[in-house]
Amino acid sequence: MEAKGNGKRKARMILFGLEIVIILGMLIVLYLVLNQTNDGPRMVELNPQVLEIHEEVRQLKEEGGSMLGYRNIALFGLDAETDNQLYKSSHSDSIMIASINLDTGDIRLVSVYRDTYLNLGSDEDEEHWKYWKATQAYFYGGAEQAVKMLNMNLDMDITDFVAVGYKGLRGVIDGLGGIYIDVDEVERKHLNNYQIGVSAVLKCDYTPVEEAGYQLLNGLQAVSYCRIRATAGDDFKRTARQREVLKAIEARAKETDLVTLTKVFNDCMGDIYTSLDSGDILALLADIGKYSIVEESGFPQENLRTTGNIGAKKSCVIPLDLEANVVWLHQFLFGDEDYSVTESVKEYGRQIEEDTSPYLRR
């Protein structure tokens, strides 16, 4: 049931979640675009009734709980090779939650590792596959299924999402004139090796990075930097690089003139699939200078996770204690020091332990 073929693997050589948050880093551009003759992104309205927002979570927010005053948006970067795969049948190789404090404009960003073993909320006939890698949710049921998965397992109240394919990342970074990244010597070597494969996918030439240090990377170099996984930390470190590049894009966008930003955004507009309409976006645009990424992290937490081969489901990131991870997440995003998870999350945690512990004991 995993994606097959070299074509898919090559497609995954592009890191996609970074493109998603360009929307947040360039909010002012949307104001200009949406007031011009532009069809805008592909849009859909998700039905909150099927997104599995736990009743306890709804009540907590309505009663003035810690999530009140925050807007949570799911960000998906896909291995989509065609426009139709923006909607389904592609894997979300990058999964993030952007939590926006509507009073302060602070954005906290959490990567949910794509291989995290969770309840997909799937209606698959084969019960064996209901629990699997988080990335499979989008493949089976598109954005709605993937948002449902996040709400179910993490006690979230997400109703909005942004999803993109890989086409625009190189063009966005080049359109901004490149981004500044501190590249160490080990990373430099791997970066150049990845450029060979990425340039083959994009059918373009590449320029080797000649020395380590803080420097301006072009689009192809930045994409290749994001792909590095052969250093210490593997996928976890690679996800950190994603967020590093994302923040560099945000910084570069904020110092770029509006004419250039408008052109850059228009160039990538067609690769966006989202539930946000112009009203939603304009509400976020009230004060572009107010919004900034202030903290970022990954889920599950390092001291609350492990990895292992779970039979036919292969290598997974396993939350050793789903309840403890969700408690940490609500503390990180909302400052809730006393969060108690729902009974559903406790049930999912027990099932995850039951499914994975026999493999971890080997």
N, C-alpha and C positions, 0 to 999 in steps of 0.2 A: 504493500500500500504506500511505500515511500515513493517519492518522485524518482523517475528512472531516466537514464541516458545522460550522455555527456552534455547535451544541450542544456538540460536543467541545471547541471552543476556549473556550467559556464555562466548561466544567467545569474546564479547566486553570487557571482563574483562582484556584483555591485551591491553596495550597502545602501539600503533604501530608506531606513528610518530617518536618516539625516534630512532627506528631501522634505519629509513630512513637516518637520518643525520649522522649516524655512517660513512656513505660513505664520508662525508665531513671531519669528525674528524679523519679518518684513510686513507687519500688519498694516502699516501705512500704505504700502503698495496696493493692498486689496481695496482700500478706499478709492484710490484712483481708478483701478481696473473696473470695479463694479459700477462706477459712474460713467463708464465709456461703453461703446457698442461692442461688448464682449459677451459671448455665451456663458463664460465662466466654467467652473468645474462640473463634472458629472455629479448630480445631487440625488440623494434619496433621504426620505424621512423614516427613521427607525421607529418601530412600534414599542413604546416603553413596556407594554404588557407582556412582551415575549422576551425581554432582556434579563429576566431573572434577578431583578433587584429585590433582595430579601425584604420581607415586610418589616422586620426589626430595623433594618437600615433606613427604610422610608420613615418609620415612626421616630427614630432617633433624630433624623434631620428636621422633621416637622416640629419636634419638641425643643429645637434649639441646640441640638447636639453639636459635636465638634466639626462635622462636615458642613454645617451651615455657613454660607459665605464663600464656599469654594465651588469652582466649576472644573470638572474632571473630563478630559478628552482623551480618547484612545487614539494612538498613532500607529499605523501599520505600514511597514515597508515590505513590498511584495516581490516575488520572483516572477512577476507577470511578464510574459513575452508578447502577449497580444492585448488589445484594449478590452476584450471580453473577460480576460483573466483578472482585470481589476475587480470584478464582481464576485468571482468564485474560482475554484480549481487552481489557485496559486497559494503558495505557502507564505505566511508572514514571517520572513526571516528577521525582521526587526519588529519588536512589540514594545511600545512605550506608553506610559500614562503621564500626561502633562496635567498637573494639578495647579490651578490658578487661584490665588487668593484675591478675590474681587475687591477687597478693601485696599490692599497694599500693592497689588500688581506682581507680587513675587510668584515665580513659577518653580515648582519642584518637579523634577523629572526622574522617573523610575523606569529602568529597562526591565521587562519581564523576559528572562532568558528563553529563547525560542524552543529549547529542548526541555523545558520544565514539565515534569510529569504532573498533570492536573486532570480534573474532571472536565471534559470538553463540552458537556451538556448535549452530547450528540444523541440523536434518535436512531443511530445505526442499529440494524437488526442484530448484528453480532456484538453482544454485550462486552466481549473481551476487549473491544477497541473503544469503549466509552472513556476510559482513562488512557491518556497518551500524551505525546508532546504538544505543548501549547500551540505550536505553529500549525498543527493539523486542523485546528478549529476553522481557520479562514478557508482552508482548502475544501472542507466539507460544506460549510454553510455561509461563506463570505463574511462580511463585516458584522452582520447581525449575530452570527454564531460566535465570532471571536469576542465581541463585546459581551455577549451573554456569558462566555467562559470567564472573562475577567470579573464580572459582577458576582458570579456564583462563588468563585474560589477566594476572592479577595475582599468580600463584603463592600463592594463599590456600588456607586449609583450612576454609572456612565450611561449616557444616552446619545452622545455625539462621538464622531470619529472622523479621521482623515486618513486616507490610504493613497499610496502612490506606487507606480512601477519604477523601473530603474533609469528610464530614458533621460531624465532631466538633470541628474546630479552633476555630471561633468560640465554641462552647459551653464548651470547656475553658478558654480564656482568660477568658471572662466569668465562668465558675465560680470562677476563681482571683481574681476581682476586678480583672482586667486585668494588664498587664505594663508595666514601665518601659523605654522606649527613647529614645535620643537622636536626634531627628529634625532634620536640617538643613533650610534653607529650600527648597532645590531638591526634596528628598524630600517635604517637606510638600505642595507643590503637586501632585506626581504622586500621592501617597498619596490626596489628596482626589479626584483624577480617577478613580483605580482604585476608590474606594469606590462610585462610581456604578454601575459594571459589576458589582462583587461583590455589592452590595446587590440588584441585579436578579436575580442567580442565586439568592441566598438568600431573596429575597422579604421584605426587611425594610427599615426606614428606616436612615439613617446620620447621624452627627454629624460635621461637618467639623472637622478639626484647625486651630485658629485661629492658632497661632504655633509657631515652631520651638523646639527645646530639649529637654532631658531631661524626659520627662513620662510620665504613665500613659495607655496606649492601651487601648481596649476591644477586644473580639474582632474586630469588623469592621475597625476601624482597623489592628490588627496584621496581619490577613490581607492587607489592601490594601498595607501597608508591604512585606510580603514579595513582592508582585507587581511592585514597581517595577523596570523594566528600561531606562527611557529616560534614565538618567543614565550618566556615564562608567563603563565596566566591563560594561555590559549584563548578560548571563546570569551572568558570573563574579561580578560585584558582587551580583547578585540572590541567588546561592547563598550568598554571605557574609552577606547579610541573613537568610536562612533560619537559618543557624547562630547568628546574633546573637539572633534571636527564640527559638530553641530554648534557648539558655543563659538567657535571661530567664525562660522558662517554668520551667526547672529551679530557678532561684533563688527564684521566687515560690512554687513548690510546696513547697520546703523550709521556708518560713516560714509555711505555711498549716496550720490545725488539721486533725487527722485526720478529723473528721466531714465537713468540707467536701471534703477530698481524696477520701474514699470516695465521696461523692455525685458529684463530678466524674468520677471514673474509671468508676463504674457507668454514667454517662450516655453514655460513649463506648465502653464495652466491646464493644458489638455490631458496631462498625465495624473490629474487629481480626481479622486472619488471621495465624496464627503457628505455628511449630513448637515453641514453648516450652510445656512442660506445667508443672503446679504445682510439681513437684520442681525443674525447672530454675530457675524463678523464685524459689523459696524459697532455693535455693543462693545466688542473687545478693543475696537479702535479708538475709543473715547480719548485715550491719551497714550500714544505709542511709547513715549518715554517712561511711562509708568511700569511697563512690563519688562521683566528680565528674569533669566534663569539664575536662581540663587543657590540651589543645591541639586545634586543628582546622585543616584545610587542604582543598585541592581537588586532584583528579587529572583530567587530567595537570597537571604543574607549569607555571607561567607561562612559564619559559624553555625548556620542552621541549614546547611545543604551538603549534599555529596553528589557524586556521579557514579553511574554504573550501567552495565548492559542489562536491560530488562527483557530478556528473551527476544522474541521476534520484534519487539519495539526498539531494540538496539540501545545505543547510548543515550541516557537521559540525565537531566539535572533533577535531583530528587530533593524536595523539601523534607528534611528530617522531622520537622514538626511544623505542619501547616499552620496550626493555631498560633504558635509563637511568631512565625513569619508575618502573619496578618496583623498581629498586635504591633509588631515593629513597623509595618507599613503605615498603619494609621497614626502612629506616633510621629513618623518621619514626615508624612504629608500634612497632617492636620494638628500636630502638637498634642494629640490625645494620649495622656500618660496612663489612663485607666481603661482603655478600650477592652471590651469583652466581645469575643467573636460570636457569631450566630451558631445555632445548633447545626445548621447545614454545613458550615465550614468544619466543625468538629467531626461530622460524619464523613466528609470528603477526606479529611486528614487520616481518619482511621482506615479508610479504604486504600489510600495511598501507601500507608505503612504495611497493610496486609499484602498488597500487590508486590511491593518492592523488597521487603525485608528478606524473603527467601533468597533473592539474588545477591543481596548485600552480604549475607552470611557466608557465601561461598569463598 
